[in-house]
Amino acid sequence: MHHQITPMHEAAFLNLAKAAEYLGISPNTLHVWRHRRQGPPSFRMGGRVMYRISALNEWVIAQEQADSRSNAALNPLNQKPLKRAAQTP
């Protein structure tokens, strides 16, 4: 019989350092984003700053959708040019 080894559970949360590694950014950048309330949602658990992995994934998707290079609907080249307003002498 073959027994497949599986982890008992996968972590649902990451601390600041692990979340930064997961996102491919420096811990300092993530710390600054948290301080400015710009980055992914975080919370304190037992005095430690933690990030839910599902929230990190959702935040990345939102960043992609807000970027005109990833979202064709936001690409300014896909929109008709605006007409110039008539200048008054």
ZADREN-487007 format. One record per residue: x, y, z of N, C-alpha, C, O in turn; residue number from 1; residue in one letter. Coordinates in steps of 0.2 Angstrom, whole numbers. Example, Ala and Ser with C-alpha at 12.3 -4.5 7.8 and 13.67 -1.06 7.14 Angstrom:
<atoms>
     nu     nv     nw    cau    cav    caw     cu     cv     cw     ou     ov     ow  pos  code
     66    -28     39     62    -22     39     66    -16     39     71    -17     42    1     A
     64    -11     35     68     -5     36     64      0     39     67      6     40    2     S
</atoms>
This chain:
<atoms>
     nu     nv     nw    cau    cav    caw     cu     cv     cw     ou     ov     ow  pos  code
      4     -6      0      0      0      0      4      6      0      9      7      4    1     M
      2     11     -4      6     18     -4      2     23      0     -4     24      0    2     H
      6     26      5      3     31      9      6     37      6     12     38      6    3     H
      1     42      5      4     49      3      5     53      9      0     54     13    4     Q
     10     56      9     12     61     15      9     67     13     11     70      8    5     I
      5     70     17      2     77     16      3     81     22      3     78     28    6     T
      4     87     22      5     91     28     -2     91     32     -7     90     29    7     P
     -2     91     38     -8     91     42    -12     97     41    -18     96     41    8     M
     -9    102     40    -13    108     38     -8    113     34     -2    113     36    9     H
    -11    117     30     -7    123     27     -8    129     31    -14    130     33   10     E
     -3    133     32     -4    139     35     -9    144     32     -9    145     26   11     A
    -13    147     35    -18    151     33    -16    159     33    -18    163     30   12     A
    -11    160     38     -8    166     39     -1    166     39      3    161     40   13     F
      2    172     37      9    173     37     11    179     41      7    184     41   14     L
     17    179     44     19    185     48     22    190     42     22    189     36   15     N
     24    196     45     26    201     40     31    199     35     31    200     29   16     L
     36    196     38     42    194     34     40    189     29     42    189     23   17     A
     36    184     31     34    178     26     29    181     21     30    179     15   18     K
     25    186     23     21    189     18     24    193     13     23    193      7   19     A
     30    197     15     34    200     11     37    196      6     38    197      0   20     A
     40    190      8     43    185      4     38    182     -1     39    181     -7   21     E
     32    181      1     27    178     -3     25    183     -9     24    181    -14   22     Y
     25    190     -7     24    195    -12     30    197    -16     29    200    -22   23     L
     36    194    -14     42    196    -18     44    203    -17     47    206    -21   24     G
     43    206    -11     45    213     -9     49    212     -3     49    207      1   25     I
     52    218     -1     55    218      5     51    219     11     45    222     11   26     S
     53    216     17     48    217     23     48    225     25     42    227     27   27     P
     53    229     23     52    236     25     47    239     20     43    243     23   28     N
     46    237     14     41    240     10     34    238     12     30    242     13   29     T
     33    232     14     27    230     17     25    233     24     20    235     25   30     L
     30    234     28     29    238     34     27    245     32     23    248     36   31     H
     30    249     28     29    255     26     21    256     23     18    260     25   32     V
     20    251     19     13    251     16      8    250     21      3    253     21   33     W
      9    246     26      5    245     32      4    251     36     -2    253     38   34     R
     10    255     37      9    261     41      5    266     37      2    270     40   35     H
      6    266     30      2    271     26     -5    268     24     -9    272     21   36     R
     -7    262     27    -13    259     25    -14    259     17    -19    260     15   37     R
     -9    257     14     -9    256      7     -9    249      4    -12    247     -1   38     Q
     -6    245      8     -5    238      6    -11    233      7    -16    235      8   39     G
     -9    227      7    -14    222      8    -17    222     16    -13    224     20   40     P
    -23    220     17    -25    220     24    -21    216     28    -19    210     27   41     P
    -20    218     34    -17    214     40    -20    215     46    -25    219     47   42     S
    -18    212     51    -21    212     58    -16    210     63    -11    207     61   43     F
    -17    211     69    -13    209     74    -16    202     77    -22    202     79   44     R
    -12    197     78    -14    191     82     -8    190     87     -3    188     85   45     M
    -10    190     93     -6    189     98      0    194     98      6    193    100   46     G
     -1    200     96      4    206     96      8    205     90     12    210     89   47     G
      7    201     85     11    200     79      7    202     73      1    201     73   48     R
     10    206     69      6    208     62      6    202     58     11    198     56   49     V
      0    200     56     -2    194     52     -5    196     45     -9    201     45   50     M
     -5    192     40     -8    193     34    -11    186     32     -8    181     33   51     Y
    -18    186     30    -21    180     28    -19    179     21    -19    184     17   52     R
    -17    173     19    -15    172     12    -20    173      7    -19    176      2   53     I
    -26    171      9    -32    173      4    -32    180      3    -34    182     -3   54     S
    -31    184      8    -32    192      7    -26    194      3    -27    199     -1   55     A
    -20    191      4    -14    193     -1    -16    192     -8    -14    196    -12   56     L
    -19    186     -9    -20    184    -16    -26    189    -19    -25    191    -25   57     N
    -31    190    -15    -36    195    -17    -33    202    -19    -35    205    -24   58     E
    -29    204    -15    -26    211    -15    -21    211    -22    -22    216    -25   59     W
    -18    206    -23    -14    205    -29    -18    206    -35    -17    209    -40   60     V
    -24    202    -35    -28    202    -41    -31    209    -42    -32    211    -47   61     I
    -33    212    -36    -36    219    -37    -30    224    -40    -32    228    -44   62     A
    -24    223    -38    -19    227    -41    -18    226    -48    -17    231    -52   63     Q
    -19    220    -50    -18    218    -58    -24    221    -61    -23    224    -67   64     E
    -30    221    -59    -36    224    -62    -36    231    -62    -39    234    -67   65     Q
    -32    234    -58    -32    242    -57    -27    245    -62    -26    251    -63   66     A
    -23    240    -65    -17    242    -69    -19    242    -77    -21    237    -79   67     D
    -18    247    -80    -21    248    -87    -17    243    -92    -19    241    -97   68     S
    -11    241    -89     -7    236    -94    -10    229    -93     -9    225    -97   69     R
    -13    228    -87    -16    221    -86    -24    221    -88    -27    216    -89   70     S
    -27    227    -88    -34    227    -89    -35    231    -95    -35    237    -95   71     N
    -37    228   -101    -38    232   -107    -44    237   -106    -43    242   -110   72     A
    -49    236   -102    -54    241   -101    -51    248    -99    -54    253   -100   73     A
    -45    248    -95    -42    254    -93    -37    257    -97    -34    262    -96   74     L
    -35    253   -103    -30    255   -107    -32    262   -111    -37    262   -115   75     N
    -29    267   -110    -31    274   -113    -30    273   -121    -33    277   -124   76     P
    -26    269   -123    -26    268   -131    -32    265   -134    -33    265   -140   77     L
    -36    262   -130    -42    259   -132    -48    264   -132    -54    262   -134   78     N
    -47    270   -130    -53    275   -130    -52    280   -135    -46    281   -137   79     Q
    -57    283   -137    -57    288   -142    -54    294   -139    -55    296   -133   80     K
    -50    298   -143    -47    304   -141    -52    309   -139    -57    310   -143   81     P
    -51    313   -135    -55    319   -133    -54    325   -138    -49    326   -140   82     L
    -60    328   -139    -59    334   -143    -57    340   -139    -58    340   -133   83     K
    -53    344   -142    -50    350   -139    -56    355   -138    -60    356   -142   84     R
    -56    358   -132    -61    364   -131    -59    370   -136    -53    371   -137   85     A
    -63    373   -138    -62    379   -142    -59    384   -138    -61    386   -133   86     A
    -53    387   -141    -50    393   -137    -53    399   -138    -55    401   -144   87     Q
    -54    403   -133    -57    410   -134    -51    415   -134    -46    414   -131   88     T
    -52    420   -139    -46    425   -140    -46    429   -134    -41    434   -134   89     P
</atoms>
